[in-house]
Structures are given as C-alpha cells and as structure tokens.
Amino acid sequence: DRVLVRIKDLTLDKADQEVWVRGRIHTSRAKGKQCFLVLRQQQFNIQALVAVGQHASKQMVKFAANITKESIVDVEGVVRKAYQKVGGCTQQDVELHVQRIYVISSAEPRLPLQLEDAVRPEVEGEEDGRATVNQDTRLDNRIIDLRTSTSQAIFCLQSGICQLFRETLIHKGFVEIQTPKIISAASEGGANVFTVSYFKTSAYLAQSPQLYKQMCICADFDKVFCVGPVFRAEDSNTHRHLTEFVGLDIEMAFNYHYHEVVDEIADTLVQIFKGLQERFQTEIQTVGKQFPCEPFKFLEPTLRLEYREGVAMLREAGVEMGDEEDLSTPNEKLLGRLVKEKYDTDFYILDKYPLAVRPFYTMPDPANPKTSNSYDMFMRGEEILSGAQRIHDPQLLTERAKHHGIDLEKIKAYIDSFRFGAPPHAGGGIGLERVTMLYLGLHNVRQTSMFPRDPKRLTP
C-alpha cells in the first residue's frame, strides 16, 4: 500500500517515514556488515544503507552489494536524517535505510562508459589523470550518456524552452500550426536539400516551414508559429551545424513597420530567458558543475544595432571588410565580444543587412537600395535566428528571383500564393538546439541534440 516516492521529494520533512522508491543503482560499496548504495532518478540521487539487523540479513547485504550498476531496483525503507551532509548526492540531509530491495531490471556487468567519467569536467580529468568521455563515445552510447545528470538537466531545460516559446506566443495571440515536411520543391530555392523517393516521382525534405507560414498569413491567420524538424543537406561539420534540427518558427502580419515583428520576436526570446532563470535554476547549476559558464545576460528591451554599426565596430577592432560583405563566423564571434564589452549583453539584434547577402524573397529597404529589411539575432556572438520582411508583391518577388538567377518554374507555387492579396509580413526561424547550447554556454550543438544528425552520423 506504500506510495511510490520520487527521490527529489525525499527531504527532511519525510524523515522517519516509510517509503517505496524506484531508481537505478548508481554506485555500490560494501563495508563489513553493511552496503552503501546510491540510487538515482534522472538528475537526483540519494544514499541508501543496507545493514545487517532486524530487516536485513547478511545474505541481503551481499545480494545488494552484487547488484550491477545501472540496474533498476525497487527499495522499501525508512527515510532517516543523515548524521552529516552526504557528499556526492543531491539529497544531502537524508538517507534511506533499506528494509527490502527488489531487482526490476538487471544491467549487464560491463558498461560502455562510466557515468561518473561522463560528468567529470574535462579540466579536472586532465589535471589528475582520471578518465573523461569523448564526444563520439557519448554519441555511440547515447542511451547511457543521456542518463547523466548533465544530459538530464540539458534536455529538461530544452523542454522548458519549447514550453516557454509556446506559452509566450499563445499569450500574444499567435496560432500554432503544423506544416508539411515532405514538399514538392526546395523551400528556399537552394541546392542544400534532401531528395526522397515519393511514389513515382521525387520530393524534398523541407528546409524551412516558411512557404506554409506565409500561406497562413495570406489566409488571414495574422500570427502563426510552429515547432518541428528542419532539414539542411549541408556538408558542414562544425560545432553548430546539424543536418536535422528543431525549428522554432514565427511569422506575423504587421500594420506599419516590420520592426513590430522584430520587437515581438525579441520579446518572446526575452520571456524565454526570464522563464529559464525563474524555473530552471537547478538544471542550470547542474550543467554548470561540468561546464562552468558565466550566467547569460540580456537587456530589456533588446539591444538593436544596424549592420553598418556592427561593421564599424569590427573595423575599429582591426577587421577589414566591405560594406556589403556578409559576416564570417569568426567576425560574428568577435562582434559578440565587442557588444558584450560595450553594452554588457549576450543577446542582441543586427538589423538592415546588405540586400546582396540575403535571399531573393527579402524586402529591399525603401530608403536605401543596397540594404534590406532583414535582421539576425545573436546569443554569445553566434546567430540563432535569421529573419526578414518578406516580399508580398508577386511582381517584385518575380523580379528579385530573376535577379538571383532562380528558375521561376520551380518557385511558381510560392509566387502564386501572393496573387490573391497578401498583407505585409515578416518572420524568422530559431534553432532550438543552438539556443540551448548558447544559453548554457556549451561548446557543441551535439550536446543539445538528443540524437544528432550530421554529415557523418545517422545513428543511433
């Protein structure tokens, strides 16, 4: 009749209560007539003591000591106040005195990696010669790696980003939509697209939900968002590129100026950052133990710089670049450091990009033919969103497509969607894994993709 209790709820107010707990054997250590176990659930753990006495025989102590690590067990026992803080456990003020223990699922004795090695900061491992686990070993054995307290915290926080994204936009009056991922033509007119067999013809995996977001705006939904997979056939083996990632996409009609949309997107991200600070401190601190990082800083309202101002800052720092040249990754990072030094923020917007470096559907700036109504948003010096006011006039869109040398027949459906009256609108796409990586100050997007896909990895 006992109720199953979560390890994270085993605190001093549960002292002297009989409880039933299910968890994994994290570590075990036999000492004379007693055995110390550490039971783990997700990122929480507690010390459990099996000692010869009224409720435990010598055989039971021996049995407990021989249970393999990572086995799932049910434990019945009494919560006791610890005589001193239990180091190495999240529940430091109490321990569990075991009366009965049952093995629910036994793990093999030999593990492909040790969890204590997988959560050890790399610097500590280098200093004292203890093992750390490299990225490929982690990803080849992802199921085990995802059990670590760090991975548990990363993906709990990532779930929180999605939750806060939805909450914020629904509160702002947006409608969530679901868009096709199998499409008849490359969604952004580029070559970086996966071709798939589709009955007697070919189809493509969507590079973006943009066409369908825009069609919904044309259908008078006004404000839409979607959360879903995005596919990019780019042979990019970098710390921040994946061939499949989760896109947090926004599209919105505006009344007077595309900055209405820019401000709405920026505020959405600020609300996410604030929500993470308020709701996920435990997870942030857990990740910080293995990957120390300065807390993420942002301003409210968000800092917005024009592209020419960013270029001027880079030139002042010794970078040589033209007015219409796109930012390279090193220059992005340098600009992020310069902005942090000057404005004390890790999050900012770069507005009014040169028209020459943006896609054909980007609205030119009516005041300056060399610039465009487009913007990127950055976290810790890396781009997490690319967006723009879209051209909603089919004639201008056709002209811009011709200028870019795009086959009009291939984007006919896209241009036709604006022929029946389309409101001015803008939007952008956010990479979920990048936001998680940069908010936590991690060094590789594969750490924030549960089962990453890149040019060299298709499993597990």
C-alpha positions in Angstrom: 0.0 0.0 0.0 3.0 2.3 0.1 3.1 5.2 -2.4 6.0 5.4 -4.8 8.0 8.5 -3.9 10.4 10.5 -6.1 14.0 10.8 -5.0 13.8 14.6 -5.4 11.0 14.7 -2.9 13.0 12.9 -0.2 13.8 15.8 2.1 13.9 16.4 5.9 10.1 16.7 6.0 10.0 13.0 5.0 12.3 11.9 7.9 11.2 8.7 9.8 8.6 7.9 7.1 8.4 4.5 5.3 8.7 4.9 1.6 8.9 3.0 -1.6 11.4 4.3 -4.2 12.3 3.0 -7.7 15.7 4.0 -9.1 18.9 2.9 -10.7 22.0 1.7 -8.8 24.4 4.5 -9.4 27.2 3.1 -7.2 27.5 0.5 -4.5 30.1 0.0 -1.8 30.2 -2.9 0.7 31.8 -2.3 4.1 31.7 -5.1 6.7 28.1 -5.9 7.6 26.6 -3.0 5.6 26.4 -1.9 2.0 26.1 1.7 0.8 24.1 2.2 -2.4 23.5 5.4 -4.3 20.1 5.3 -6.0 19.5 7.7 -9.0 16.4 9.1 -10.7 17.2 11.4 -13.6 19.5 14.2 -12.1 18.6 13.4 -8.4 20.2 10.8 -6.2 20.2 9.6 -2.6 22.4 7.3 -0.4 20.7 4.1 0.7 22.1 1.9 3.5 21.6 -1.9 3.7 22.8 -3.0 7.2 22.6 -6.4 9.0 19.8 -6.0 11.6 16.1 -6.6 12.1 15.2 -6.0 8.5 18.3 -7.2 6.6 20.4 -10.4 6.8 24.0 -11.0 5.8 22.7 -12.6 2.6 20.6 -9.5 1.8 23.7 -7.2 2.3 25.7 -9.5 0.0 22.8 -9.6 -2.5 22.6 -5.7 -2.6 26.4 -5.4 -3.0 26.4 -7.6 -6.1 23.6 -5.8 -8.0 25.2 -4.4 -11.1 25.4 -0.7 -11.7 22.6 0.8 -13.7 20.2 -2.0 -12.7 16.7 -0.7 -11.9 15.6 -1.6 -8.3 12.6 -1.1 -6.0 13.6 -0.2 -2.5 11.3 -0.2 0.6 12.8 1.6 3.6 12.7 4.4 6.1 13.9 7.9 5.5 16.4 9.0 8.2 18.2 12.3 8.9 21.8 12.0 7.9 24.4 12.4 10.7 26.4 14.6 8.3 25.9 16.0 4.8 26.1 13.3 2.2 28.6 14.4 -0.3 28.1 13.4 -3.9 24.3 13.2 -3.6 21.7 15.8 -4.4 19.7 14.7 -1.3 22.4 15.6 1.3 20.3 15.9 4.5 18.7 12.4 4.5 19.5 8.8 3.6 17.4 5.7 3.1 17.6 2.8 5.5 16.6 -0.2 3.4 14.2 -2.9 4.6 13.6 -4.7 1.3 15.2 -4.5 -2.2 14.0 -6.0 -5.5 15.8 -6.0 -8.8 13.3 -5.0 -11.5 15.7 -5.0 -14.4 19.3 -6.1 -14.3 22.0 -4.3 -16.3 24.9 -6.1 -17.9 28.1 -6.0 -15.7 30.2 -4.3 -18.3 29.1 -0.7 -19.3 30.3 1.0 -22.4 31.1 4.1 -20.3 31.0 5.0 -16.7 28.6 7.8 -15.7 31.0 9.3 -13.2 33.5 9.7 -16.0 30.9 11.2 -18.3 30.0 14.0 -15.9 33.6 14.8 -14.9 34.7 18.3 -16.0 37.4 17.9 -18.7 39.8 20.2 -16.9 39.6 18.0 -13.7 40.3 14.9 -15.8 43.3 16.4 -17.4 44.7 17.6 -14.0 44.5 14.3 -12.1 44.7 11.8 -14.9 41.1 10.5 -14.4 39.1 9.4 -17.4 36.7 11.6 -19.3 34.4 10.5 -22.1 34.9 11.9 -25.6 32.0 13.0 -27.8 31.9 10.1 -30.2 31.9 7.6 -27.4 29.0 9.5 -25.8 27.0 9.6 -29.1 27.7 6.0 -29.9 26.3 5.0 -26.5 23.7 7.8 -26.3 21.3 5.9 -24.1 23.8 5.7 -21.3 25.1 9.2 -21.8 21.5 10.6 -21.6 21.3 9.2 -18.1 23.9 11.5 -16.7 22.8 14.4 -14.5 24.2 16.9 -17.0 22.3 15.4 -20.0 19.1 15.1 -17.9 19.4 18.8 -17.0 20.2 19.9 -20.6 17.1 18.3 -22.0 14.8 19.3 -19.2 15.8 22.9 -19.8 15.4 22.4 -23.6 11.8 21.1 -22.9 11.4 24.3 -20.9 12.4 26.5 -23.9 9.7 24.8 -26.1 7.1 25.2 -23.3 8.0 28.9 -22.8 8.0 29.6 -26.5 4.5 28.2 -26.8 3.2 29.9 -23.7 4.6 33.3 -24.7 3.3 33.2 -28.2 -0.1 31.9 -27.4 -0.4 34.7 -24.8 0.5 37.1 -27.6 -2.4 35.8 -29.7 -0.4 33.5 -32.1 -1.8 30.3 -33.5 0.3 27.1 -33.6 0.3 25.4 -37.0 1.7 22.2 -38.3 3.4 22.3 -41.8 4.4 19.6 -44.3 7.9 18.3 -44.1 7.7 16.4 -47.5 7.4 19.1 -50.2 7.4 19.2 -54.0 10.1 21.9 -54.4 13.1 23.2 -52.5 11.5 25.5 -49.9 14.3 28.1 -50.1 15.3 27.7 -53.7 18.7 26.4 -52.9 20.7 23.2 -53.5 21.1 22.2 -49.9 18.1 19.9 -49.9 17.5 16.2 -49.3 15.7 14.4 -52.2 13.4 11.5 -51.3 11.6 9.0 -53.4 7.9 9.8 -53.5 5.9 7.0 -55.3 6.7 7.5 -59.0 8.4 10.9 -58.6 10.8 12.8 -56.2 10.1 15.0 -53.3 12.2 17.0 -50.8 12.6 17.3 -47.1 11.6 20.8 -46.0 14.5 23.2 -45.4 12.0 25.6 -43.6 8.3 25.9 -43.0 8.5 29.4 -44.5 6.2 28.9 -47.5 3.5 27.4 -45.4 3.8 30.1 -42.7 3.4 32.7 -45.3 0.5 31.0 -46.9 -1.2 31.0 -43.5 -0.6 34.8 -43.2 -2.2 35.2 -46.7 -5.1 33.1 -45.3 -5.6 35.8 -42.6 -4.2 33.9 -39.6 -2.2 37.1 -38.8 0.2 35.5 -36.3 1.4 31.9 -36.5 4.2 29.8 -35.1 5.3 26.2 -35.4 7.8 23.8 -33.7 9.1 21.0 -35.9 12.1 19.4 -37.7 14.0 21.3 -40.3 16.4 19.5 -42.8 19.6 21.0 -44.3 21.7 19.0 -46.7 24.8 21.0 -46.0 28.2 19.2 -45.6 29.0 21.3 -42.6 31.0 19.5 -39.9 31.1 22.4 -37.5 30.3 22.8 -33.8 26.9 24.5 -34.6 25.6 22.8 -37.7 23.2 19.8 -38.0 21.5 18.2 -41.0 18.3 17.9 -38.9 17.3 20.3 -36.2 14.2 21.6 -34.4 13.0 24.9 -35.8 11.0 27.4 -33.7 9.4 29.4 -36.4 7.4 32.6 -36.3 5.5 34.6 -38.9 3.4 37.7 -38.4 1.5 40.3 -40.4 2.3 43.9 -39.3 0.5 47.2 -39.6 3.1 49.9 -40.1 6.7 48.7 -39.9 8.5 45.3 -39.9 10.1 46.3 -36.5 6.7 45.4 -35.0 7.7 41.8 -35.8 11.3 42.2 -34.7 10.2 43.5 -31.3 7.7 40.7 -30.9 10.3 38.0 -31.7 12.9 39.6 -29.4 10.4 39.9 -26.6 9.5 36.3 -27.0 13.1 35.3 -26.6 13.5 37.6 -23.6 10.5 35.9 -21.9 12.1 32.5 -22.6 15.4 33.7 -21.0 13.5 35.1 -17.9 11.4 31.9 -17.6 14.6 29.8 -17.7 16.1 31.9 -14.9 13.0 31.5 -12.8 12.1 27.9 -13.4 15.3 26.0 -14.2 18.0 27.2 -11.8 18.6 23.6 -10.6 19.2 22.5 -14.2 21.4 25.5 -15.0 23.5 24.8 -11.9 23.8 21.1 -12.7 25.1 21.8 -16.2 27.4 24.5 -14.7 29.2 21.9 -12.5 30.5 20.1 -15.5 30.6 23.0 -18.0 31.3 26.2 -16.0 30.0 29.4 -17.7 29.1 33.0 -17.0 25.3 33.5 -16.5 23.5 34.5 -19.7 22.9 38.3 -19.8 20.3 40.2 -21.8 18.7 43.7 -21.9 15.1 44.6 -21.8 14.2 46.0 -24.4 16.7 44.1 -26.5 19.7 46.0 -28.0 19.2 46.5 -31.7 22.2 47.7 -33.9 22.2 48.4 -37.6 24.5 46.2 -39.7 26.6 49.3 -40.6 27.2 49.9 -36.8 28.4 46.4 -36.4 30.7 46.7 -39.3 32.1 50.0 -37.9 32.8 48.2 -34.5 34.7 45.4 -36.3 36.7 47.9 -38.4 37.6 49.8 -35.2 38.9 46.4 -33.8 41.1 46.0 -36.9 38.9 43.8 -39.2 38.9 44.7 -42.9 35.6 44.1 -44.6 33.4 45.8 -47.2 30.0 47.4 -46.6 28.1 44.7 -48.4 30.2 41.7 -47.2 28.5 39.1 -45.0 29.7 38.3 -41.5 32.1 35.3 -41.3 31.8 33.1 -38.2 35.0 34.5 -36.6 33.7 38.0 -37.2 30.3 37.1 -35.7 32.1 35.9 -32.5 34.3 38.9 -32.4 31.4 41.3 -32.7 29.6 39.4 -29.9 32.6 40.0 -27.6 32.7 43.7 -28.6 29.0 44.1 -28.0 29.4 42.4 -24.6 32.2 44.7 -23.6 30.3 47.8 -24.7 26.7 47.0 -23.8 27.0 44.1 -21.3 24.6 41.8 -23.1 24.9 38.4 -24.6 21.8 38.8 -26.7 21.3 41.5 -29.4 19.8 42.1 -32.9 21.7 43.1 -36.0 19.3 44.9 -38.4 19.4 46.2 -42.0 21.6 43.6 -43.6 23.0 44.3 -47.1 20.5 43.2 -49.7 23.2 41.4 -51.7 23.8 38.8 -48.9 20.1 37.9 -48.3 17.7 35.5 -50.1 15.6 36.6 -53.0 12.4 36.9 -51.0 13.8 39.6 -48.7 12.2 43.0 -48.9 14.6 45.7 -50.0 14.9 48.8 -47.8 12.8 51.5 -49.5 15.2 54.2 -48.2 18.4 52.5 -49.4 18.5 50.1 -52.4 21.7 48.4 -51.0 20.2 47.4 -47.7 17.2 45.2 -46.8 14.5 44.9 -44.1 16.2 41.9 -42.6 17.8 41.0 -39.3 19.7 38.3 -37.4 19.6 37.7 -33.6 22.7 36.5 -31.7 23.4 34.8 -28.4 27.0 34.9 -27.1 28.2 36.0 -30.6 26.5 33.3 -32.6 23.5 33.6 -34.8 20.3 31.9 -33.5 17.7 33.5 -35.8 17.7 34.8 -39.3 14.6 36.8 -40.4 13.3 39.4 -42.7 10.3 41.2 -44.0 9.1 39.0 -46.9 8.3 40.4 -50.3 4.5 40.1 -50.5 4.1 41.7 -54.0 4.3 38.9 -56.7 5.7 41.2 -59.4 8.6 42.4 -57.2 9.1 38.8 -56.0 9.4 37.7 -59.6 12.0 40.5 -60.4 14.1 39.6 -57.3 14.0 35.9 -58.2 15.2 36.6 -61.8 18.0 38.8 -60.3 19.2 35.9 -58.3 19.0 33.6 -61.3 16.3 31.3 -59.9 14.2 29.1 -62.2 10.8 30.7 -61.9 9.0 27.5 -62.7 10.5 25.9 -59.6 9.0 28.6 -57.3 5.8 29.2 -59.2 3.7 27.9 -56.3 5.5 30.2 -53.9 4.9 33.3 -56.1 1.3 32.4 -56.9 0.5 32.3 -53.1 0.7 36.1 -53.1 -1.6 36.8 -56.1 -4.8 37.0 -54.1 -3.9 39.7 -51.7 -1.2 39.3 -49.1 -0.6 41.6 -46.1 2.8 42.9 -45.3 4.5 40.4 -43.0 7.8 39.2 -41.6 9.2 36.4 -39.5 12.1 34.2 -38.8 13.4 30.8 -37.7 15.1 29.9 -34.5 17.3 26.8 -34.0 16.2 25.2 -30.7 19.5 23.3 -30.2 21.6 26.4 -30.7 19.5 28.4 -28.2 20.0 25.6 -25.6 23.7 25.4 -26.4 24.4 29.1 -26.2 22.2 29.8 -23.2 24.1 27.2 -21.2 27.5 28.2 -22.7 28.2 24.7 -24.2 30.7 24.2 -26.9 28.9 21.8 -29.4 25.4 21.6 -30.6 25.5 17.8 -30.5 25.4 18.2 -26.7 21.9 19.7 -27.1 20.6 17.4 -29.8 19.2 14.3 -28.3 20.1 12.1 -31.2 22.1 14.3 -33.5 22.2 14.1 -37.3 25.2 15.5 -39.2 27.0 14.5 -42.4 28.9 11.7 -40.6 26.2 10.5 -38.1 22.9 8.7 -38.9 22.8 6.5 -35.7 21.6 5.8 -33.1 
